[in-house]
């Protein structure tokens, strides 16, 4: 499985699990190599998206305190 890249290590460490093995691609293209990343955790991009949409950091923090929006905190062990 490893030699055929059916199981590969993620390219970047996940904020939740660190580095881990995941399934690889079953089709390989010579000019477009696969990219193997971890999936986003729930709410991972919420703050960035809200700021991009025009909300201030204070508004985002307020909405989070009031439980209007939510997201998981990354595991500090794997945050770099």
N, C-alpha and C positions, 0 to 999 in steps of 0.2 A: 504494500500500500504506500509506503513512504517513497520507494523508488519510482513509482508511477504517479506520484503526487496526488494520490487519492485521499491522503491525510497530510495536512500541512500545518505549520505553526503560523498563527496570525502575524501579520507584518508589524503591527504596533500593539503594545500592551493595552488590554482593556482596562478601563478605570474600575471595573467590578472584579475581574478575575485575573488580571495580569496577562502574561503570555500563556497560551494554551493551544492544543491541537484542535483543528476543525476539519471538516470535510473539504477536499480540494475539488477542482473542476474535473468533469468527466470528458470535456472537450478541450483541446489545447490548440491555439492558433499560433503559428510561427511568428507573426508580426504584432500580435496583441496578447501579451502575456496576462494571465489572470492576476487579480489583486485580491488577496485574502485578508480581510479585516474582520474585526469583531462587530457585532450588531450594536446599534446604539441602545443604551438603557432608557427606560421610560423618562421622558422629559429632559433628556440630555441637552437638547438644543432650544429648550423653551425660552431661557433668558435671552440668548442671542437673537432668536427670531422676534421676540417682543421688542427688543431694543431696535432692531432693524425696521420694525413696523412703526416706530415712533414713540414707544413707551419709555419713560425715564427709568433709571435703575431704582429710584425711590418708589415709583408706581409698581414695578415688578415685585419689589420686596413687600409692598403693602398687599398686593394680590396674593402673594404666597402666604403671608401671615394670616390673611382672611380665608385661606384655603380655596381661592378661586382658581389658582393654578398650582401645580405641584411638580416636583421632580425629586429623584433620588439623589442623595449625596454620593459622590464617588468614594470608593474605599480608599482611605488615606494611605494604606499600605502600598497601593499600586499607583498613586498619583505622584507624578514626578515634577 
